[in-house]
């Protein structure tokens, strides 16, 4: 079993917040493709990153799905689409091998 996490900023690069509907749409898409989705939207995490000599930060939300198989081609396509929709240079999608108790 794999846990896939999608990290998205709460606002675009100009500081304009995304609408709740943008996140709800993604939640519905993931729920339709997988057996379920968990969305951490209410208490955003803080992300800090460095780009050359510049340090940036974002409030982020996290979406998680569990899946037996990882289709990297599909996830790369999803990442490209999310980068377009959320106006980001790079969206982080990561997966971890997990075991259920």
C-alpha positions as CSV (number, residue, x, y, z in Angstrom):
1,X,0.0,0.0,0.0
2,X,1.2,3.5,-0.8
3,X,0.3,6.9,0.8
4,X,0.4,9.7,-1.8
5,X,0.6,13.3,-0.5
6,X,-0.1,16.4,-2.5
7,X,1.2,19.7,-1.0
8,X,-0.5,22.8,-2.3
9,X,-0.1,26.5,-1.3
10,X,-3.2,28.3,0.1
11,X,-2.4,31.3,-2.2
12,X,-0.7,31.9,-5.5
13,X,2.7,33.5,-6.0
14,X,1.2,37.0,-5.8
15,X,-0.4,36.2,-2.5
16,X,-3.9,35.9,-3.8
17,X,-5.7,33.1,-1.9
18,X,-7.3,30.3,-3.7
19,X,-11.0,29.8,-3.3
20,X,-12.3,26.9,-1.1
21,X,-14.0,25.6,-4.3
22,X,-10.5,25.0,-5.9
23,X,-9.6,22.7,-3.1
24,X,-13.1,21.1,-2.9
25,X,-12.9,20.3,-6.7
26,X,-9.5,18.5,-6.2
27,X,-10.9,16.6,-3.2
28,X,-13.9,15.4,-5.3
29,X,-11.6,14.4,-8.2
30,X,-9.3,12.4,-5.9
31,X,-12.3,10.7,-4.2
32,X,-13.7,9.7,-7.6
33,X,-10.3,8.2,-8.6
34,X,-9.4,6.4,-5.3
35,X,-11.3,4.8,-2.5
36,X,-11.1,7.9,-0.4
37,X,-9.2,11.1,0.2
38,X,-8.1,13.0,3.3
39,X,-7.8,16.8,2.9
40,X,-6.1,18.9,5.6
41,X,-7.6,22.3,4.8
42,X,-8.5,24.0,8.0
43,X,-5.2,24.3,9.8
44,X,-2.6,24.9,7.1
45,X,1.0,23.8,7.6
46,X,3.8,26.2,7.0
47,X,6.3,25.5,4.2
48,X,9.7,27.1,4.0
49,X,12.0,26.8,1.0
50,X,15.1,28.3,-0.6
51,X,15.6,29.2,-4.2
52,X,19.1,30.3,-4.7
53,X,19.7,33.2,-2.2
54,X,16.0,33.8,-1.6
55,X,13.9,32.2,1.1
56,X,10.2,31.9,0.7
57,X,7.3,30.5,2.7
58,X,3.8,29.3,2.1
59,X,0.8,28.2,4.1
60,X,0.0,24.8,2.6
61,X,-2.8,22.3,2.6
62,X,-2.2,18.6,2.2
63,X,-4.3,16.0,0.4
64,X,-3.7,12.2,1.0
65,X,-4.8,9.1,-0.8
66,X,-3.9,5.5,-0.3
67,X,-3.4,3.2,-3.3
68,X,-2.1,-0.2,-3.9
69,X,-0.2,0.7,-7.1
70,X,1.7,3.8,-8.1
71,X,1.2,4.9,-11.7
72,X,4.0,7.5,-12.0
73,X,2.9,8.6,-15.5
74,X,-0.6,9.4,-14.1
75,X,0.8,11.3,-11.1
76,X,3.2,13.3,-13.3
77,X,0.2,14.3,-15.4
78,X,-1.8,15.2,-12.3
79,X,1.2,17.3,-11.1
80,X,1.4,19.2,-14.4
81,X,-2.4,19.9,-14.3
82,X,-2.2,21.1,-10.6
83,X,0.8,23.4,-11.4
84,X,-1.4,24.9,-14.2
85,X,-4.5,25.2,-12.1
86,X,-2.8,26.5,-9.0
87,X,-0.4,28.7,-10.9
88,X,2.8,27.1,-9.4
89,X,6.2,26.5,-10.8
90,X,6.3,23.2,-8.9
91,X,3.8,21.2,-7.0
92,X,5.1,18.6,-4.6
93,X,3.6,15.1,-4.9
94,X,5.3,12.4,-2.9
95,X,4.5,8.8,-2.0
96,X,5.5,6.5,0.8
97,X,5.3,2.8,1.2
98,X,3.0,2.1,4.1
99,X,1.5,-0.9,6.0
100,X,-2.0,-0.8,7.5
101,X,-2.4,-2.0,11.1
